[in-house]
Amino acid sequence: MTFIEKLLNSYVFEPRTPNLFEKLVTYRQELLKSKKVKERLKKAVLRQINQLGGIIECTPEMCDKGFFLKHHRLQDKILQYFDDYLKLKTEVYNYAGSVLKRRKPSY
């Protein structure tokens, strides 16, 4: 994520590319959204871990179903996040590869 952020904020793109600025702004915004989602998911995972200690103290009938349901929902959200992030990463790399400044070979 850090690499993509630095890439999008660098000056390695060909300045004469049509819609360059708009595309970069869009990708920066998408990356920022992704970072926020990642932070929310990290907090949810930490809450889930903290609740594991209390699960030992409750009866299996009360906690098992609810805990597993919550766990699977969180797992689904994390898997969806990874899918979305990998899609964004691929889009950024494909776009960046097509508009990077071309250096003339030195002989």
Biopython code that builds the backbone (N, CA, C, O; Angstrom):
import numpy as np
from Bio.PDB.StructureBuilder import StructureBuilder

atoms = [
    (1, "MET", "N", (0.822, -1.187, 0.000)),
    (1, "MET", "CA", (0.000, 0.000, 0.000)),
    (1, "MET", "C", (0.873, 1.260, 0.000)),
    (1, "MET", "O", (0.576, 2.240, -0.682)),
    (2, "THR", "N", (1.940, 1.208, 0.771)),
    (2, "THR", "CA", (2.846, 2.357, 0.846)),
    (2, "THR", "C", (3.486, 2.610, -0.515)),
    (2, "THR", "O", (3.614, 3.758, -0.941)),
    (3, "PHE", "N", (3.884, 1.543, -1.192)),
    (3, "PHE", "CA", (4.503, 1.691, -2.511)),
    (3, "PHE", "C", (3.526, 2.329, -3.496)),
    (3, "PHE", "O", (3.896, 3.241, -4.236)),
    (4, "ILE", "N", (2.294, 1.859, -3.509)),
    (4, "ILE", "CA", (1.291, 2.413, -4.429)),
    (4, "ILE", "C", (1.044, 3.882, -4.123)),
    (4, "ILE", "O", (0.930, 4.703, -5.033)),
    (5, "GLU", "N", (0.962, 4.206, -2.848)),
    (5, "GLU", "CA", (0.746, 5.599, -2.446)),
    (5, "GLU", "C", (1.902, 6.486, -2.936)),
    (5, "GLU", "O", (1.675, 7.568, -3.479)),
    (6, "LYS", "N", (3.125, 6.022, -2.742)),
    (6, "LYS", "CA", (4.279, 6.809, -3.203)),
    (6, "LYS", "C", (4.310, 6.906, -4.715)),
    (6, "LYS", "O", (4.671, 7.949, -5.259)),
    (7, "LEU", "N", (3.939, 5.843, -5.399)),
    (7, "LEU", "CA", (3.891, 5.853, -6.863)),
    (7, "LEU", "C", (2.893, 6.895, -7.351)),
    (7, "LEU", "O", (3.199, 7.675, -8.253)),
    (8, "LEU", "N", (1.703, 6.911, -6.760)),
    (8, "LEU", "CA", (0.664, 7.853, -7.198)),
    (8, "LEU", "C", (1.016, 9.302, -6.884)),
    (8, "LEU", "O", (0.497, 10.215, -7.527)),
    (9, "ASN", "N", (1.884, 9.524, -5.912)),
    (9, "ASN", "CA", (2.271, 10.890, -5.555)),
    (9, "ASN", "C", (3.620, 11.296, -6.151)),
    (9, "ASN", "O", (4.147, 12.361, -5.827)),
    (10, "SER", "N", (4.172, 10.463, -7.008)),
    (10, "SER", "CA", (5.477, 10.765, -7.588)),
    (10, "SER", "C", (5.319, 11.522, -8.913)),
    (10, "SER", "O", (4.209, 11.762, -9.388)),
    (11, "TYR", "N", (6.436, 11.877, -9.474)),
    (11, "TYR", "CA", (6.445, 12.617, -10.736)),
    (11, "TYR", "C", (7.011, 11.763, -11.859)),
    (11, "TYR", "O", (7.745, 12.259, -12.713)),
    (12, "VAL", "N", (6.674, 10.493, -11.859)),
    (12, "VAL", "CA", (7.218, 9.599, -12.876)),
    (12, "VAL", "C", (6.264, 9.395, -14.041)),
    (12, "VAL", "O", (6.539, 8.590, -14.932)),
    (13, "PHE", "N", (5.155, 10.107, -14.046)),
    (13, "PHE", "CA", (4.176, 9.927, -15.105)),
    (13, "PHE", "C", (4.402, 10.924, -16.232)),
    (13, "PHE", "O", (4.836, 12.054, -16.011)),
    (14, "GLU", "N", (4.101, 10.484, -17.424)),
    (14, "GLU", "CA", (4.225, 11.318, -18.618)),
    (14, "GLU", "C", (3.198, 12.450, -18.511)),
    (14, "GLU", "O", (1.996, 12.188, -18.481)),
    (15, "PRO", "N", (3.659, 13.712, -18.451)),
    (15, "PRO", "CA", (2.732, 14.827, -18.212)),
    (15, "PRO", "C", (1.718, 15.067, -19.332)),
    (15, "PRO", "O", (0.667, 15.662, -19.092)),
    (16, "ARG", "N", (2.014, 14.618, -20.534)),
    (16, "ARG", "CA", (1.098, 14.879, -21.649)),
    (16, "ARG", "C", (0.025, 13.803, -21.804)),
    (16, "ARG", "O", (-0.662, 13.764, -22.825)),
    (17, "THR", "N", (-0.125, 12.956, -20.835)),
    (17, "THR", "CA", (-1.135, 11.899, -20.893)),
    (17, "THR", "C", (-2.524, 12.505, -20.685)),
    (17, "THR", "O", (-2.732, 13.241, -19.720)),
    (18, "PRO", "N", (-3.482, 12.207, -21.579)),
    (18, "PRO", "CA", (-4.844, 12.740, -21.400)),
    (18, "PRO", "C", (-5.460, 12.233, -20.092)),
    (18, "PRO", "O", (-5.316, 11.062, -19.741)),
    (19, "ASN", "N", (-6.132, 13.111, -19.392)),
    (19, "ASN", "CA", (-6.833, 12.788, -18.135)),
    (19, "ASN", "C", (-5.906, 12.241, -17.049)),
    (19, "ASN", "O", (-6.368, 11.550, -16.141)),
    (20, "LEU", "N", (-4.632, 12.533, -17.127)),
    (20, "LEU", "CA", (-3.670, 12.016, -16.147)),
    (20, "LEU", "C", (-4.039, 12.449, -14.738)),
    (20, "LEU", "O", (-4.135, 11.621, -13.831)),
    (21, "PHE", "N", (-4.245, 13.745, -14.556)),
    (21, "PHE", "CA", (-4.515, 14.268, -13.222)),
    (21, "PHE", "C", (-5.783, 13.653, -12.640)),
    (21, "PHE", "O", (-5.806, 13.257, -11.475)),
    (22, "GLU", "N", (-6.837, 13.573, -13.448)),
    (22, "GLU", "CA", (-8.108, 13.030, -12.969)),
    (22, "GLU", "C", (-7.958, 11.571, -12.545)),
    (22, "GLU", "O", (-8.483, 11.164, -11.509)),
    (23, "LYS", "N", (-7.240, 10.788, -13.347)),
    (23, "LYS", "CA", (-7.029, 9.380, -13.017)),
    (23, "LYS", "C", (-6.235, 9.239, -11.726)),
    (23, "LYS", "O", (-6.580, 8.428, -10.866)),
    (24, "LEU", "N", (-5.168, 10.030, -11.589)),
    (24, "LEU", "CA", (-4.348, 9.950, -10.378)),
    (24, "LEU", "C", (-5.154, 10.318, -9.145)),
    (24, "LEU", "O", (-5.035, 9.671, -8.104)),
    (25, "VAL", "N", (-5.977, 11.359, -9.260)),
    (25, "VAL", "CA", (-6.819, 11.770, -8.133)),
    (25, "VAL", "C", (-7.797, 10.655, -7.770)),
    (25, "VAL", "O", (-8.004, 10.367, -6.592)),
    (26, "THR", "N", (-8.392, 10.036, -8.771)),
    (26, "THR", "CA", (-9.335, 8.943, -8.523)),
    (26, "THR", "C", (-8.644, 7.788, -7.814)),
    (26, "THR", "O", (-9.174, 7.248, -6.842)),
    (27, "TYR", "N", (-7.464, 7.407, -8.293)),
    (27, "TYR", "CA", (-6.742, 6.304, -7.656)),
    (27, "TYR", "C", (-6.292, 6.668, -6.242)),
    (27, "TYR", "O", (-6.304, 5.811, -5.358)),
    (28, "ARG", "N", (-5.902, 7.901, -6.016)),
    (28, "ARG", "CA", (-5.526, 8.326, -4.661)),
    (28, "ARG", "C", (-6.722, 8.230, -3.717)),
    (28, "ARG", "O", (-6.588, 7.775, -2.581)),
    (29, "GLN", "N", (-7.888, 8.661, -4.192)),
    (29, "GLN", "CA", (-9.097, 8.595, -3.371)),
    (29, "GLN", "C", (-9.471, 7.147, -3.060)),
    (29, "GLN", "O", (-9.835, 6.822, -1.931)),
    (30, "GLU", "N", (-9.378, 6.286, -4.065)),
    (30, "GLU", "CA", (-9.696, 4.875, -3.862)),
    (30, "GLU", "C", (-8.723, 4.232, -2.875)),
    (30, "GLU", "O", (-9.119, 3.414, -2.045)),
    (31, "LEU", "N", (-7.457, 4.607, -2.970)),
    (31, "LEU", "CA", (-6.461, 4.069, -2.051)),
    (31, "LEU", "C", (-6.734, 4.545, -0.620)),
    (31, "LEU", "O", (-6.591, 3.773, 0.328)),
    (32, "LEU", "N", (-7.121, 5.799, -0.466)),
    (32, "LEU", "CA", (-7.451, 6.333, 0.849)),
    (32, "LEU", "C", (-8.652, 5.593, 1.449)),
    (32, "LEU", "O", (-8.647, 5.253, 2.632)),
    (33, "LYS", "N", (-9.678, 5.346, 0.632)),
    (33, "LYS", "CA", (-10.842, 4.579, 1.096)),
    (33, "LYS", "C", (-10.410, 3.185, 1.536)),
    (33, "LYS", "O", (-10.853, 2.682, 2.569)),
    (34, "SER", "N", (-9.543, 2.571, 0.744)),
    (34, "SER", "CA", (-9.068, 1.227, 1.053)),
    (34, "SER", "C", (-8.312, 1.206, 2.378)),
    (34, "SER", "O", (-8.466, 0.275, 3.168)),
    (35, "LYS", "N", (-7.509, 2.214, 2.618)),
    (35, "LYS", "CA", (-6.763, 2.296, 3.882)),
    (35, "LYS", "C", (-7.714, 2.420, 5.069)),
    (35, "LYS", "O", (-7.484, 1.817, 6.118)),
    (36, "LYS", "N", (-8.778, 3.198, 4.906)),
    (36, "LYS", "CA", (-9.755, 3.368, 5.979)),
    (36, "LYS", "C", (-10.491, 2.057, 6.262)),
    (36, "LYS", "O", (-10.719, 1.702, 7.419)),
    (37, "VAL", "N", (-10.855, 1.355, 5.214)),
    (37, "VAL", "CA", (-11.518, 0.060, 5.394)),
    (37, "VAL", "C", (-10.578, -0.908, 6.093)),
    (37, "VAL", "O", (-10.993, -1.651, 6.982)),
    (38, "LYS", "N", (-9.310, -0.899, 5.690)),
    (38, "LYS", "CA", (-8.323, -1.787, 6.311)),
    (38, "LYS", "C", (-8.206, -1.501, 7.805)),
    (38, "LYS", "O", (-8.135, -2.432, 8.607)),
    (39, "GLU", "N", (-8.185, -0.238, 8.183)),
    (39, "GLU", "CA", (-8.096, 0.120, 9.606)),
    (39, "GLU", "C", (-9.329, -0.340, 10.378)),
    (39, "GLU", "O", (-9.213, -0.837, 11.498)),
    (40, "ARG", "N", (-10.511, -0.174, 9.780)),
    (40, "ARG", "CA", (-11.742, -0.640, 10.442)),
    (40, "ARG", "C", (-11.710, -2.152, 10.627)),
    (40, "ARG", "O", (-12.113, -2.663, 11.672)),
    (41, "LEU", "N", (-11.232, -2.863, 9.613)),
    (41, "LEU", "CA", (-11.155, -4.326, 9.713)),
    (41, "LEU", "C", (-10.143, -4.752, 10.763)),
    (41, "LEU", "O", (-10.379, -5.712, 11.497)),
    (42, "LYS", "N", (-9.020, -4.051, 10.845)),
    (42, "LYS", "CA", (-8.025, -4.379, 11.873)),
    (42, "LYS", "C", (-8.626, -4.222, 13.267)),
    (42, "LYS", "O", (-8.407, -5.060, 14.141)),
    (43, "LYS", "N", (-9.383, -3.147, 13.468)),
    (43, "LYS", "CA", (-10.022, -2.929, 14.766)),
    (43, "LYS", "C", (-11.057, -4.014, 15.056)),
    (43, "LYS", "O", (-11.178, -4.471, 16.193)),
    (44, "ALA", "N", (-11.796, -4.423, 14.040)),
    (44, "ALA", "CA", (-12.794, -5.473, 14.228)),
    (44, "ALA", "C", (-12.120, -6.798, 14.585)),
    (44, "ALA", "O", (-12.628, -7.544, 15.422)),
    (45, "VAL", "N", (-10.998, -7.089, 13.966)),
    (45, "VAL", "CA", (-10.261, -8.317, 14.278)),
    (45, "VAL", "C", (-9.750, -8.262, 15.713)),
    (45, "VAL", "O", (-9.834, -9.253, 16.439)),
    (46, "LEU", "N", (-9.229, -7.130, 16.120)),
    (46, "LEU", "CA", (-8.747, -6.996, 17.504)),
    (46, "LEU", "C", (-9.883, -7.158, 18.511)),
    (46, "LEU", "O", (-9.701, -7.783, 19.556)),
    (47, "ARG", "N", (-11.057, -6.596, 18.201)),
    (47, "ARG", "CA", (-12.216, -6.774, 19.081)),
    (47, "ARG", "C", (-12.590, -8.257, 19.158)),
    (47, "ARG", "O", (-12.906, -8.778, 20.227)),
    (48, "GLN", "N", (-12.547, -8.913, 18.019)),
    (48, "GLN", "CA", (-12.876, -10.338, 17.970)),
    (48, "GLN", "C", (-11.901, -11.146, 18.819)),
    (48, "GLN", "O", (-12.306, -12.054, 19.546)),
    (49, "ILE", "N", (-10.632, -10.817, 18.727)),
    (49, "ILE", "CA", (-9.613, -11.510, 19.523)),
    (49, "ILE", "C", (-9.854, -11.282, 21.005)),
    (49, "ILE", "O", (-9.756, -12.215, 21.802)),
    (50, "ASN", "N", (-10.168, -10.046, 21.380)),
    (50, "ASN", "CA", (-10.429, -9.741, 22.791)),
    (50, "ASN", "C", (-11.648, -10.484, 23.318)),
    (50, "ASN", "O", (-11.699, -10.822, 24.501)),
    (51, "GLN", "N", (-12.615, -10.738, 22.476)),
    (51, "GLN", "CA", (-13.824, -11.442, 22.899)),
    (51, "GLN", "C", (-13.585, -12.944, 23.043)),
    (51, "GLN", "O", (-14.382, -13.635, 23.678)),
    (52, "LEU", "N", (-12.524, -13.447, 22.474)),
    (52, "LEU", "CA", (-12.233, -14.881, 22.590)),
    (52, "LEU", "C", (-12.031, -15.303, 24.044)),
    (52, "LEU", "O", (-12.398, -16.414, 24.424)),
    (53, "GLY", "N", (-11.456, -14.430, 24.847)),
    (53, "GLY", "CA", (-11.249, -14.746, 26.251)),
    (53, "GLY", "C", (-12.553, -14.981, 26.985)),
    (53, "GLY", "O", (-12.629, -15.849, 27.855)),
    (54, "GLY", "N", (-13.570, -14.225, 26.648)),
    (54, "GLY", "CA", (-14.857, -14.354, 27.309)),
    (54, "GLY", "C", (-15.671, -15.540, 26.840)),
    (54, "GLY", "O", (-16.616, -15.949, 27.515)),
    (55, "ILE", "N", (-15.323, -16.092, 25.703)),
    (55, "ILE", "CA", (-16.114, -17.202, 25.169)),
    (55, "ILE", "C", (-15.967, -18.466, 26.014)),
    (55, "ILE", "O", (-16.870, -19.302, 26.028)),
    (56, "ILE", "N", (-14.870, -18.616, 26.702)),
    (56, "ILE", "CA", (-14.644, -19.786, 27.551)),
    (56, "ILE", "C", (-15.616, -19.784, 28.726)),
    (56, "ILE", "O", (-16.015, -20.844, 29.208)),
    (57, "GLU", "N", (-15.992, -18.608, 29.180)),
    (57, "GLU", "CA", (-16.836, -18.483, 30.363)),
    (57, "GLU", "C", (-18.321, -18.683, 30.085)),
    (57, "GLU", "O", (-19.093, -18.839, 31.031)),
    (58, "CYS", "N", (-18.741, -18.684, 28.849)),
    (58, "CYS", "CA", (-20.175, -18.831, 28.592)),
    (58, "CYS", "C", (-20.493, -20.246, 28.113)),
    (58, "CYS", "O", (-19.607, -20.999, 27.709)),
    (59, "THR", "N", (-21.767, -20.582, 28.169)),
    (59, "THR", "CA", (-22.178, -21.928, 27.785)),
    (59, "THR", "C", (-22.117, -22.086, 26.267)),
    (59, "THR", "O", (-22.329, -21.120, 25.534)),
    (60, "PRO", "N", (-21.829, -23.290, 25.797)),
    (60, "PRO", "CA", (-21.722, -23.511, 24.351)),
    (60, "PRO", "C", (-22.988, -23.127, 23.591)),
    (60, "PRO", "O", (-22.904, -22.616, 22.474)),
    (61, "GLU", "N", (-24.140, -23.363, 24.171)),
    (61, "GLU", "CA", (-25.385, -23.033, 23.487)),
    (61, "GLU", "C", (-25.514, -21.530, 23.253)),
    (61, "GLU", "O", (-26.044, -21.100, 22.229)),
    (62, "MET", "N", (-25.027, -20.734, 24.208)),
    (62, "MET", "CA", (-25.155, -19.277, 24.114)),
    (62, "MET", "C", (-24.129, -18.672, 23.164)),
    (62, "MET", "O", (-24.458, -17.773, 22.390)),
    (63, "CYS", "N", (-22.909, -19.148, 23.212)),
    (63, "CYS", "CA", (-21.824, -18.460, 22.518)),
    (63, "CYS", "C", (-21.437, -19.056, 21.166)),
    (63, "CYS", "O", (-21.096, -18.318, 20.242)),
    (64, "ASP", "N", (-21.486, -20.357, 21.043)),
    (64, "ASP", "CA", (-20.970, -20.994, 19.843)),
    (64, "ASP", "C", (-21.579, -20.452, 18.555)),
    (64, "ASP", "O", (-20.857, -19.998, 17.667)),
    (65, "LYS", "N", (-22.881, -20.498, 18.454)),
    (65, "LYS", "CA", (-23.539, -20.066, 17.222)),
    (65, "LYS", "C", (-23.264, -18.598, 16.923)),
    (65, "LYS", "O", (-22.882, -18.236, 15.810)),
    (66, "GLY", "N", (-23.461, -17.773, 17.921)),
    (66, "GLY", "CA", (-23.257, -16.341, 17.730)),
    (66, "GLY", "C", (-21.832, -15.997, 17.376)),
    (66, "GLY", "O", (-21.577, -15.178, 16.493)),
    (67, "PHE", "N", (-20.900, -16.630, 18.071)),
    (67, "PHE", "CA", (-19.495, -16.344, 17.805)),
    (67, "PHE", "C", (-19.112, -16.774, 16.395)),
    (67, "PHE", "O", (-18.454, -16.024, 15.673)),
    (68, "PHE", "N", (-19.518, -17.967, 16.004)),
    (68, "PHE", "CA", (-19.157, -18.450, 14.673)),
    (68, "PHE", "C", (-19.816, -17.613, 13.578)),
    (68, "PHE", "O", (-19.209, -17.364, 12.536)),
    (69, "LEU", "N", (-21.022, -17.193, 13.803)),
    (69, "LEU", "CA", (-21.705, -16.342, 12.844)),
    (69, "LEU", "C", (-20.950, -15.017, 12.686)),
    (69, "LEU", "O", (-20.706, -14.555, 11.572)),
    (70, "LYS", "N", (-20.590, -14.423, 13.818)),
    (70, "LYS", "CA", (-19.823, -13.176, 13.792)),
    (70, "LYS", "C", (-18.471, -13.368, 13.108)),
    (70, "LYS", "O", (-18.026, -12.527, 12.327)),
    (71, "HIS", "N", (-17.835, -14.486, 13.418)),
    (71, "HIS", "CA", (-16.532, -14.800, 12.836)),
    (71, "HIS", "C", (-16.635, -14.919, 11.310)),
    (71, "HIS", "O", (-15.794, -14.385, 10.587)),
    (72, "HIS", "N", (-17.654, -15.609, 10.832)),
    (72, "HIS", "CA", (-17.809, -15.797, 9.393)),
    (72, "HIS", "C", (-18.161, -14.490, 8.674)),
    (72, "HIS", "O", (-17.730, -14.260, 7.544)),
    (73, "ARG", "N", (-18.932, -13.656, 9.328)),
    (73, "ARG", "CA", (-19.232, -12.343, 8.730)),
    (73, "ARG", "C", (-17.960, -11.513, 8.588)),
    (73, "ARG", "O", (-17.726, -10.886, 7.555)),
    (74, "LEU", "N", (-17.148, -11.519, 9.631)),
    (74, "LEU", "CA", (-15.884, -10.777, 9.591)),
    (74, "LEU", "C", (-14.958, -11.372, 8.535)),
    (74, "LEU", "O", (-14.297, -10.642, 7.797)),
    (75, "GLN", "N", (-14.916, -12.663, 8.471)),
    (75, "GLN", "CA", (-14.092, -13.333, 7.462)),
    (75, "GLN", "C", (-14.539, -12.935, 6.056)),
    (75, "GLN", "O", (-13.696, -12.665, 5.199)),
    (76, "ASP", "N", (-15.825, -12.894, 5.809)),
    (76, "ASP", "CA", (-16.346, -12.492, 4.502)),
    (76, "ASP", "C", (-15.956, -11.061, 4.168)),
    (76, "ASP", "O", (-15.588, -10.756, 3.033)),
    (77, "LYS", "N", (-16.040, -10.187, 5.165)),
    (77, "LYS", "CA", (-15.653, -8.786, 4.939)),
    (77, "LYS", "C", (-14.172, -8.673, 4.596)),
    (77, "LYS", "O", (-13.792, -7.892, 3.723)),
    (78, "ILE", "N", (-13.340, -9.447, 5.276)),
    (78, "ILE", "CA", (-11.896, -9.406, 5.023)),
    (78, "ILE", "C", (-11.588, -9.945, 3.627)),
    (78, "ILE", "O", (-10.782, -9.366, 2.899)),
    (79, "LEU", "N", (-12.221, -11.039, 3.261)),
    (79, "LEU", "CA", (-11.995, -11.598, 1.926)),
    (79, "LEU", "C", (-12.456, -10.629, 0.838)),
    (79, "LEU", "O", (-11.802, -10.495, -0.196)),
    (80, "GLN", "N", (-13.574, -9.958, 1.072)),
    (80, "GLN", "CA", (-14.052, -8.962, 0.106)),
    (80, "GLN", "C", (-13.074, -7.796, 0.011)),
    (80, "GLN", "O", (-12.816, -7.280, -1.076)),
    (81, "TYR", "N", (-12.530, -7.383, 1.158)),
    (81, "TYR", "CA", (-11.538, -6.315, 1.163)),
    (81, "TYR", "C", (-10.326, -6.706, 0.314)),
    (81, "TYR", "O", (-9.856, -5.912, -0.500)),
    (82, "PHE", "N", (-9.825, -7.918, 0.503)),
    (82, "PHE", "CA", (-8.666, -8.359, -0.272)),
    (82, "PHE", "C", (-8.979, -8.373, -1.768)),
    (82, "PHE", "O", (-8.152, -7.958, -2.580)),
    (83, "ASP", "N", (-10.155, -8.844, -2.130)),
    (83, "ASP", "CA", (-10.544, -8.835, -3.547)),
    (83, "ASP", "C", (-10.562, -7.410, -4.098)),
    (83, "ASP", "O", (-10.024, -7.146, -5.174)),
    (84, "ASP", "N", (-11.186, -6.494, -3.351)),
    (84, "ASP", "CA", (-11.272, -5.099, -3.791)),
    (84, "ASP", "C", (-9.887, -4.457, -3.885)),
    (84, "ASP", "O", (-9.591, -3.735, -4.837)),
    (85, "TYR", "N", (-9.036, -4.731, -2.879)),
    (85, "TYR", "CA", (-7.701, -4.143, -2.873)),
    (85, "TYR", "C", (-6.864, -4.678, -4.038)),
    (85, "TYR", "O", (-6.173, -3.909, -4.707)),
    (86, "LEU", "N", (-6.919, -5.957, -4.278)),
    (86, "LEU", "CA", (-6.144, -6.530, -5.388)),
    (86, "LEU", "C", (-6.611, -5.992, -6.729)),
    (86, "LEU", "O", (-5.804, -5.795, -7.638)),
    (87, "LYS", "N", (-7.902, -5.755, -6.858)),
    (87, "LYS", "CA", (-8.435, -5.158, -8.088)),
    (87, "LYS", "C", (-7.885, -3.739, -8.262)),
    (87, "LYS", "O", (-7.436, -3.374, -9.348)),
    (88, "LEU", "N", (-7.920, -2.945, -7.193)),
    (88, "LEU", "CA", (-7.384, -1.585, -7.246)),
    (88, "LEU", "C", (-5.899, -1.604, -7.566)),
    (88, "LEU", "O", (-5.434, -0.827, -8.401)),
    (89, "LYS", "N", (-5.163, -2.468, -6.922)),
    (89, "LYS", "CA", (-3.723, -2.573, -7.140)),
    (89, "LYS", "C", (-3.423, -2.908, -8.605)),
    (89, "LYS", "O", (-2.531, -2.314, -9.211)),
    (90, "THR", "N", (-4.155, -3.842, -9.157)),
    (90, "THR", "CA", (-3.969, -4.225, -10.558)),
    (90, "THR", "C", (-4.273, -3.057, -11.481)),
    (90, "THR", "O", (-3.531, -2.806, -12.431)),
    (91, "GLU", "N", (-5.358, -2.342, -11.209)),
    (91, "GLU", "CA", (-5.719, -1.180, -12.033)),
    (91, "GLU", "C", (-4.622, -0.124, -11.993)),
    (91, "GLU", "O", (-4.241, 0.422, -13.028)),
    (92, "VAL", "N", (-4.117, 0.161, -10.800)),
    (92, "VAL", "CA", (-3.070, 1.179, -10.660)),
    (92, "VAL", "C", (-1.816, 0.750, -11.404)),
    (92, "VAL", "O", (-1.231, 1.548, -12.136)),
    (93, "TYR", "N", (-1.398, -0.489, -11.231)),
    (93, "TYR", "CA", (-0.185, -0.969, -11.910)),
    (93, "TYR", "C", (-0.355, -0.966, -13.424)),
    (93, "TYR", "O", (0.562, -0.572, -14.145)),
    (94, "ASN", "N", (-1.506, -1.394, -13.914)),
    (94, "ASN", "CA", (-1.745, -1.379, -15.360)),
    (94, "ASN", "C", (-1.721, 0.045, -15.897)),
    (94, "ASN", "O", (-1.129, 0.310, -16.943)),
    (95, "TYR", "N", (-2.361, 0.951, -15.186)),
    (95, "TYR", "CA", (-2.384, 2.352, -15.622)),
    (95, "TYR", "C", (-0.983, 2.957, -15.550)),
    (95, "TYR", "O", (-0.529, 3.608, -16.491)),
    (96, "ALA", "N", (-0.310, 2.737, -14.435)),
    (96, "ALA", "CA", (1.025, 3.315, -14.260)),
    (96, "ALA", "C", (1.990, 2.793, -15.319)),
    (96, "ALA", "O", (2.808, 3.546, -15.848)),
    (97, "GLY", "N", (1.894, 1.525, -15.619)),
    (97, "GLY", "CA", (2.779, 0.948, -16.627)),
    (97, "GLY", "C", (2.575, 1.559, -17.992)),
    (97, "GLY", "O", (3.503, 1.604, -18.800)),
    (98, "SER", "N", (1.379, 2.025, -18.258)),
    (98, "SER", "CA", (1.103, 2.594, -19.578)),
    (98, "SER", "C", (1.452, 4.077, -19.681)),
    (98, "SER", "O", (1.581, 4.593, -20.792)),
    (99, "VAL", "N", (1.609, 4.773, -18.562)),
    (99, "VAL", "CA", (1.857, 6.216, -18.634)),
    (99, "VAL", "C", (3.137, 6.658, -17.932)),
    (99, "VAL", "O", (3.350, 7.855, -17.739)),
    (100, "LEU", "N", (3.979, 5.723, -17.552)),
    (100, "LEU", "CA", (5.259, 6.126, -16.950)),
    (100, "LEU", "C", (6.113, 6.837, -17.986)),
    (100, "LEU", "O", (6.035, 6.537, -19.177)),
    (101, "LYS", "N", (6.910, 7.760, -17.539)),
    (101, "LYS", "CA", (7.826, 8.453, -18.448)),
    (101, "LYS", "C", (8.789, 7.432, -19.028)),
    (101, "LYS", "O", (9.342, 6.597, -18.313)),
    (102, "ARG", "N", (8.973, 7.515, -20.296)),
    (102, "ARG", "CA", (9.908, 6.611, -20.967)),
    (102, "ARG", "C", (11.274, 7.280, -20.995)),
    (102, "ARG", "O", (11.432, 8.396, -21.489)),
    (103, "ARG", "N", (12.228, 6.587, -20.465)),
    (103, "ARG", "CA", (13.594, 7.132, -20.503)),
    (103, "ARG", "C", (14.255, 6.705, -21.786)),
    (103, "ARG", "O", (14.140, 5.556, -22.213)),
    (104, "LYS", "N", (14.943, 7.634, -22.391)),
    (104, "LYS", "CA", (15.676, 7.307, -23.609)),
    (104, "LYS", "C", (16.916, 6.522, -23.228)),
    (104, "LYS", "O", (17.635, 6.898, -22.302)),
    (105, "PRO", "N", (17.164, 5.447, -23.930)),
    (105, "PRO", "CA", (18.345, 4.662, -23.590)),
    (105, "PRO", "C", (19.621, 5.462, -23.810)),
    (105, "PRO", "O", (19.759, 6.160, -24.814)),
    (106, "SER", "N", (20.533, 5.358, -22.885)),
    (106, "SER", "CA", (21.812, 6.059, -23.035)),
    (106, "SER", "C", (22.830, 5.092, -23.587)),
    (106, "SER", "O", (22.962, 3.959, -23.124)),
    (107, "TYR", "N", (23.539, 5.561, -24.575)),
    (107, "TYR", "CA", (24.538, 4.712, -25.242)),
    (107, "TYR", "C", (25.919, 5.111, -24.867)),
    (107, "TYR", "O", (26.884, 4.507, -25.333)),
]
sb = StructureBuilder()
sb.init_structure("model")
sb.init_model(0)
sb.init_chain("A")
sb.init_seg("    ")
for serial, (resi, resn, name, xyz) in enumerate(atoms, 1):
    if name == "N":
        sb.init_residue(resn, " ", resi, " ")
    sb.init_atom(name, np.array(xyz, "f"), 0.0, 1.0, " ", f" {name:<3s}", serial, name[0])
structure = sb.get_structure()
